[in-house]
Amino acid sequence: MPVELDVTNMDGRLASGMFPEVLWPVSRGQPTLFVPASAVARTTEAIFVVRIRDANVEWVNVQTGEPDGKLIEVFGDVHAGDTVATGGTDELRSRTRVTAKETAPTAQGPSK
C-alpha cells in the first residue's frame, strides 16, 4: 500500500531515494467476521452473502475487507452464528425456500 509519511530525520540515517520497509501494525476497534471467500457473491449492483434464515434465502449486502487464506473479512448485517451459503450466487433469489446442509464451521465465522 503506497503511503506518504513525514518523519524526523535528526541523525541523517535516511537519505533521499531510500526505500524503507515499515511494519505498521493495525487493529480493529471490534472483532470482525470472516466467511469463506466463496460465500461472497458479486453482481453489477451489489456485493452480498446469502444468509439462510427460517429456511428462506436473504441477500445481505456486505463490504469485503482483508482475505485470510480461504476466508475473507466481511462488514454488514451478518453475524457470527448466521447460516451462510458457502456458494454465494445471485441464482439463490431472496425469499426462496431452501434446506441448508451443515458443513464444518470455520474457526473465524459461519460456514454452512
JOMO-V489357 format. One record per pair of residues at least 6 apart in sequence whose C-alpha atoms are under 8 Angstrom apart, sorted by the first residue. I is the first residue (numbers start at 1). J is the second residue. D is the distance in Angstrom with one decimal. If there is no record, write none. Layout:
I,J,D / I,J,D
This chain:
32,73,6.8 / 32,74,7.3 / 32,75,7.3 / 33,73,5.6 / 33,74,5.8 / 33,75,7.2 / 33,79,7.0 / 33,80,6.8 / 33,108,6.7 / 33,109,5.8 / 34,71,5.8 / 34,72,5.2 / 34,73,4.3 / 34,74,6.0 / 34,108,5.6 / 34,109,5.1 / 34,110,7.6 / 35,71,5.3 / 35,72,5.6 / 35,73,6.5 / 35,74,7.1 / 35,108,7.5 / 35,109,5.6 / 35,110,6.1 / 35,111,6.5 / 36,70,5.9 / 36,71,4.3 / 36,72,6.1 / 36,86,6.3 / 36,111,6.7 / 37,67,7.9 / 37,70,5.8 / 37,71,5.0 / 37,72,5.2 / 38,86,5.8 / 38,87,5.4 / 38,88,6.2 / 39,49,5.8 / 39,50,7.2 / 39,84,7.1 / 39,85,5.9 / 39,86,4.3 / 39,87,4.9 / 39,88,4.2 / 39,89,7.9 / 40,47,6.9 / 40,48,5.7 / 40,49,4.9 / 40,50,7.8 / 40,87,7.7 / 40,88,5.3 / 40,89,7.8 / 41,47,5.7 / 41,48,5.3 / 41,49,5.9 / 41,50,7.9 / 41,88,4.8 / 41,89,5.2 / 41,90,6.8 / 42,48,6.5 / 42,89,7.7 / 42,90,7.9 / 43,90,7.4 / 46,61,6.7 / 47,61,5.8 / 47,62,5.9 / 47,63,6.8 / 48,59,6.1 / 48,60,5.2 / 48,61,4.2 / 48,62,5.1 / 48,63,7.8 / 48,88,7.9 / 49,59,5.9 / 49,60,5.4 / 49,61,6.7 / 49,62,7.0 / 49,84,6.9 / 49,85,7.4 / 49,88,5.8 / 50,57,6.5 / 50,58,5.7 / 50,59,4.9 / 50,60,6.3 / 50,84,5.7 / 50,85,5.5 / 50,88,5.7 / 50,89,7.5 / 50,92,7.5 / 51,57,5.9 / 51,58,5.1 / 51,59,6.3 / 51,60,6.8 / 51,78,7.9 / 51,82,6.9 / 51,83,5.7 / 51,84,4.5 / 51,85,6.3 / 52,58,6.2 / 52,82,7.6 / 52,83,5.4 / 52,84,6.0 / 52,85,7.1 / 52,98,7.8 / 52,100,7.4 / 53,82,7.8 / 53,83,7.1 / 55,97,5.5 / 55,98,5.3 / 55,99,6.0 / 55,100,7.3 / 56,94,7.4 / 56,95,5.2 / 56,96,5.5 / 56,97,4.5 / 56,98,6.0 / 57,92,6.9 / 57,93,6.6 / 57,94,5.0 / 57,95,5.1 / 57,96,5.3 / 57,97,6.4 / 57,98,7.0 / 58,93,7.6 / 58,94,4.9 / 58,95,6.3 / 59,93,7.7 / 59,94,6.1 / 60,76,7.3 / 60,77,6.5 / 60,78,6.9 / 61,76,6.3 / 61,77,7.4 / 62,74,6.1 / 62,75,5.3 / 62,76,4.6 / 62,77,7.3 / 63,74,5.7 / 63,75,5.1 / 63,76,6.6 / 64,72,6.9 / 64,73,5.7 / 64,74,4.6 / 64,75,6.3 / 65,72,6.6 / 65,73,4.7 / 65,74,5.8 / 65,75,7.4 / 66,72,5.9 / 66,73,5.4 / 67,73,6.1 / 80,109,5.7 / 80,110,6.0 / 81,109,7.5 / 81,110,5.9 / 82,110,6.3 / 83,110,6.3 / 83,111,6.8 / 83,112,5.6 / 84,110,6.4 / 84,111,5.9 / 84,112,5.3 / 85,100,8.0 / 85,111,7.0 / 85,112,5.5 / 86,111,6.1 / 86,112,5.9 / 100,112,7.1 / 101,112,6.6 / 102,111,7.9 / 102,112,4.9 / 103,111,6.6 / 103,112,5.2 / 104,111,7.0 / 104,112,7.5 / 105,111,5.1 / 105,112,7.1
